[in-house]
């Protein structure tokens, strides 16, 4: 293991603990969970374009943050209850904004196509992070956040080693599935099958993001490490919500 990979794992674990812990706070208020989510979205939005080495990261960061925050707030206002139905229209609007940020840079700007791709992918990740808020405010199923977290940590641990993907990928996936299934014992309302499915999904997300980060050279600096840690975490928020909606 090296220091950068350990810092990424530690950052992701702390962020996960904040999200899951905010969902377990007593009372009916949702503002602690929303506040944690917005702060994490801000860190991800700032770090993601820099992690992808964009020459002009600030406009893309602004669009990513607006998309993630809008998906969260609009999702909370849905009737009859919070949902992720607003993710698609928010991302659609964000795509237009991403293209506009590149148009105003001029025709001679560098990496315009790469900036569009990074902006759209960052918006998707940020919007998917709204799933943590939707899941956390539902006292019936926010234990799924804990199951997802255990699975993600299991998948991330092998990724801290400098092993090739052909070893890390299946090992991380297997650990995530096994730990997800075992975590179903935490609550009788969570069956083994949903926990296994969630573990497999979270494991795939973590090992896939790890492979992508290795291919781009890995994070350098605090903000880039934060983005690297938060990317799989945010995606697994919506994954957990959909598992609760479809299998529970």
C-alpha positions as CSV (number, residue, x, y, z in Angstrom):
1,X,0.0,0.0,0.0
2,X,1.1,3.6,-0.5
3,X,0.1,6.8,1.2
4,X,-2.1,8.2,-1.6
5,X,-4.3,5.0,-1.7
6,X,-4.6,4.9,2.0
7,X,-5.7,8.6,2.1
8,X,-8.3,7.9,-0.6
9,X,-9.7,5.0,1.4
10,X,-9.7,7.0,4.6
11,X,-11.5,9.9,2.9
12,X,-14.1,7.7,1.4
13,X,-14.7,5.9,4.8
14,X,-15.1,9.2,6.6
15,X,-17.5,10.5,4.0
16,X,-19.5,7.3,4.2
17,X,-19.6,7.5,8.0
18,X,-21.0,11.0,7.8
19,X,-23.7,10.1,5.3
20,X,-24.8,7.0,7.1
21,X,-24.5,8.6,10.5
22,X,-26.6,11.6,9.4
23,X,-29.4,9.2,8.3
24,X,-29.5,7.7,11.8
25,X,-29.8,11.0,13.7
26,X,-32.9,11.2,15.8
27,X,-35.8,13.4,14.8
28,X,-37.7,14.1,11.6
29,X,-35.5,16.8,10.2
30,X,-33.5,16.1,7.0
31,X,-31.2,19.1,7.1
32,X,-28.2,17.3,8.6
33,X,-28.2,14.7,5.8
34,X,-28.8,17.3,3.1
35,X,-26.0,19.5,4.6
36,X,-23.5,16.6,4.5
37,X,-24.5,15.7,1.0
38,X,-24.1,19.3,-0.3
39,X,-20.6,19.6,1.3
40,X,-19.5,16.3,-0.3
41,X,-21.0,17.4,-3.6
42,X,-18.9,20.6,-3.4
43,X,-15.7,18.6,-2.7
44,X,-16.4,16.3,-5.6
45,X,-17.3,19.1,-8.0
46,X,-14.1,20.9,-7.3
47,X,-11.9,17.9,-7.5
48,X,-13.3,15.9,-10.4
49,X,-12.3,18.2,-13.3
50,X,-8.8,18.6,-11.7
51,X,-8.5,14.8,-11.3
52,X,-9.3,14.5,-15.1
53,X,-6.6,17.2,-15.8
54,X,-9.0,19.8,-17.4
55,X,-7.3,23.1,-18.4
56,X,-10.3,25.2,-17.3
57,X,-12.0,23.3,-14.4
58,X,-14.0,26.0,-12.6
59,X,-17.0,26.3,-15.1
60,X,-17.3,22.5,-15.2
61,X,-17.1,22.3,-11.4
62,X,-20.0,24.9,-11.1
63,X,-22.2,22.9,-13.4
64,X,-21.5,19.6,-11.6
65,X,-22.3,21.1,-8.3
66,X,-25.5,22.7,-9.5
67,X,-26.7,19.4,-11.1
68,X,-26.0,17.4,-7.9
69,X,-27.6,19.9,-5.6
70,X,-30.7,20.4,-7.9
71,X,-31.2,16.6,-8.1
72,X,-31.1,16.3,-4.3
73,X,-33.4,19.3,-3.5
74,X,-35.9,18.5,-6.3
75,X,-36.0,14.9,-5.3
76,X,-37.0,15.8,-1.8
77,X,-39.9,17.8,-3.1
78,X,-41.4,15.0,-5.1
79,X,-44.9,13.7,-4.3
80,X,-46.1,11.4,-2.8
81,X,-42.5,11.0,-1.4
82,X,-38.9,11.6,-2.2
83,X,-37.6,9.9,-5.3
84,X,-35.0,10.0,-8.1
85,X,-37.4,11.0,-10.8
86,X,-35.7,14.4,-11.2
87,X,-32.3,13.0,-12.0
88,X,-32.9,12.6,-15.7
89,X,-34.2,16.1,-16.4
90,X,-31.5,17.7,-14.2
91,X,-28.8,15.9,-16.1
92,X,-30.4,16.8,-19.4
93,X,-30.4,20.5,-18.5
94,X,-26.8,20.1,-17.2
95,X,-25.6,18.7,-20.5
96,X,-26.7,21.9,-22.2
97,X,-24.8,24.0,-19.6
98,X,-21.7,21.9,-20.1
99,X,-21.7,22.6,-23.8
100,X,-22.3,26.3,-23.1
101,X,-19.3,26.4,-20.8
102,X,-17.1,25.1,-23.7
103,X,-18.7,27.4,-26.3
104,X,-17.8,30.5,-24.3
105,X,-14.1,29.4,-24.1
106,X,-13.7,29.9,-27.8
107,X,-12.8,27.7,-30.8
108,X,-9.1,27.8,-30.0
109,X,-9.6,26.4,-26.4
110,X,-7.8,23.2,-25.5
111,X,-9.5,19.9,-24.6
112,X,-13.0,21.1,-25.3
113,X,-14.3,17.6,-26.1
114,X,-12.6,16.1,-23.0
115,X,-14.2,18.9,-20.9
116,X,-17.6,18.0,-22.2
117,X,-17.1,14.3,-21.4
118,X,-15.7,15.0,-17.9
119,X,-18.6,17.5,-17.2
120,X,-21.3,15.0,-18.2
121,X,-19.8,12.1,-16.3
122,X,-19.3,14.3,-13.2
123,X,-22.9,15.5,-13.4
124,X,-24.1,11.9,-13.5
125,X,-22.1,11.0,-10.5
126,X,-23.2,14.1,-8.6
127,X,-26.8,13.5,-9.4
128,X,-26.6,9.9,-8.4
129,X,-25.4,11.0,-5.0
130,X,-28.9,12.3,-4.3
131,X,-29.8,8.7,-3.6
132,X,-28.1,8.9,-0.2
133,X,-30.5,11.6,0.9
134,X,-33.6,9.8,-0.5
135,X,-32.5,6.6,1.2
136,X,-31.4,8.2,4.5
137,X,-34.7,10.0,5.2
138,X,-36.6,6.7,5.0
139,X,-36.2,5.1,8.4
140,X,-37.4,1.8,7.0
141,X,-34.5,1.3,4.6
142,X,-31.6,3.6,5.5
143,X,-29.9,0.5,6.9
144,X,-29.2,-0.3,3.3
145,X,-26.7,2.6,3.4
146,X,-24.8,0.7,6.0
147,X,-24.9,-2.5,4.0
148,X,-23.7,-0.6,0.9
149,X,-20.9,1.0,2.9
150,X,-19.7,-2.3,4.3
151,X,-19.7,-3.7,0.7
152,X,-17.8,-0.7,-0.6
153,X,-15.1,-0.9,2.0
154,X,-14.7,-4.6,1.3
155,X,-14.2,-3.9,-2.4
156,X,-11.9,-1.0,-1.8
157,X,-9.4,-2.8,0.5
158,X,-7.8,-5.0,-2.2
159,X,-7.6,-1.9,-4.4
160,X,-5.1,-0.4,-2.0
161,X,-2.6,-3.0,-3.1
162,X,-0.4,-2.6,-6.2
163,X,-1.8,-5.7,-7.7
164,X,-3.0,-6.0,-11.4
165,X,-6.7,-5.6,-12.2
166,X,-7.1,-9.2,-13.1
167,X,-6.6,-10.0,-9.4
168,X,-8.1,-6.9,-7.7
169,X,-11.3,-6.9,-9.8
170,X,-12.6,-10.4,-8.9
171,X,-11.2,-10.3,-5.4
172,X,-12.9,-6.9,-4.6
173,X,-16.1,-8.1,-6.1
174,X,-16.2,-11.3,-4.2
175,X,-15.5,-9.5,-0.9
176,X,-18.2,-7.0,-1.6
177,X,-20.8,-9.7,-2.2
178,X,-19.8,-11.7,0.8
179,X,-19.8,-8.7,3.2
180,X,-23.0,-7.4,1.7
181,X,-24.7,-10.7,2.4
182,X,-23.4,-10.9,5.9
183,X,-24.5,-7.3,6.6
184,X,-28.1,-8.4,6.0
185,X,-28.0,-9.8,9.5
186,X,-28.0,-6.2,10.8
187,X,-31.7,-5.9,10.2
188,X,-34.4,-8.6,9.7
189,X,-36.2,-6.5,7.1
190,X,-33.2,-6.8,4.8
191,X,-33.2,-10.1,3.0
192,X,-30.1,-11.9,1.9
193,X,-30.9,-11.5,-1.8
194,X,-31.2,-7.7,-1.8
195,X,-28.0,-7.5,0.3
196,X,-26.1,-9.7,-2.2
197,X,-27.4,-7.7,-5.2
198,X,-26.4,-4.5,-3.5
199,X,-23.0,-5.9,-2.5
200,X,-22.4,-7.0,-6.1
201,X,-23.4,-3.6,-7.5
202,X,-21.3,-1.6,-5.1
203,X,-18.4,-3.9,-5.6
204,X,-18.5,-3.4,-9.4
205,X,-18.7,0.3,-9.0
206,X,-15.7,0.5,-6.7
207,X,-13.4,-1.8,-8.7
208,X,-14.4,-0.1,-12.0
209,X,-13.6,3.4,-10.6
210,X,-10.3,2.1,-9.2
211,X,-9.3,0.7,-12.6
212,X,-10.3,4.1,-14.3
213,X,-8.2,6.1,-11.8
214,X,-5.2,3.9,-12.3
215,X,-5.5,4.4,-16.1
216,X,-5.4,8.2,-15.7
217,X,-2.4,8.2,-13.3
218,X,-4.2,8.4,-10.0
219,X,-5.1,11.4,-7.8
220,X,-2.5,14.0,-6.9
221,X,-3.4,16.5,-4.2
222,X,-6.1,16.8,-1.6
223,X,-8.9,17.8,-3.9
224,X,-8.2,15.1,-6.4
225,X,-8.0,12.5,-3.7
226,X,-11.4,13.6,-2.4
227,X,-12.9,13.3,-5.9
228,X,-11.4,9.9,-6.3
229,X,-12.9,8.7,-3.0
230,X,-16.3,10.3,-3.5
231,X,-17.0,9.2,-7.1
232,X,-17.9,5.5,-6.3
233,X,-19.5,6.6,-3.0
234,X,-21.9,9.0,-4.7
235,X,-22.9,6.5,-7.4
236,X,-23.7,3.8,-4.8
237,X,-26.2,6.2,-3.3
238,X,-28.7,5.8,-6.2
239,X,-27.8,2.2,-6.5
240,X,-28.9,1.6,-2.9
241,X,-32.1,3.5,-3.4
242,X,-33.0,1.5,-6.5
243,X,-32.4,-1.8,-4.7
244,X,-34.7,-0.6,-1.9
245,X,-37.4,0.4,-4.5
246,X,-37.2,-2.8,-6.6
247,X,-36.4,-5.6,-4.1
248,X,-37.8,-4.5,-0.7
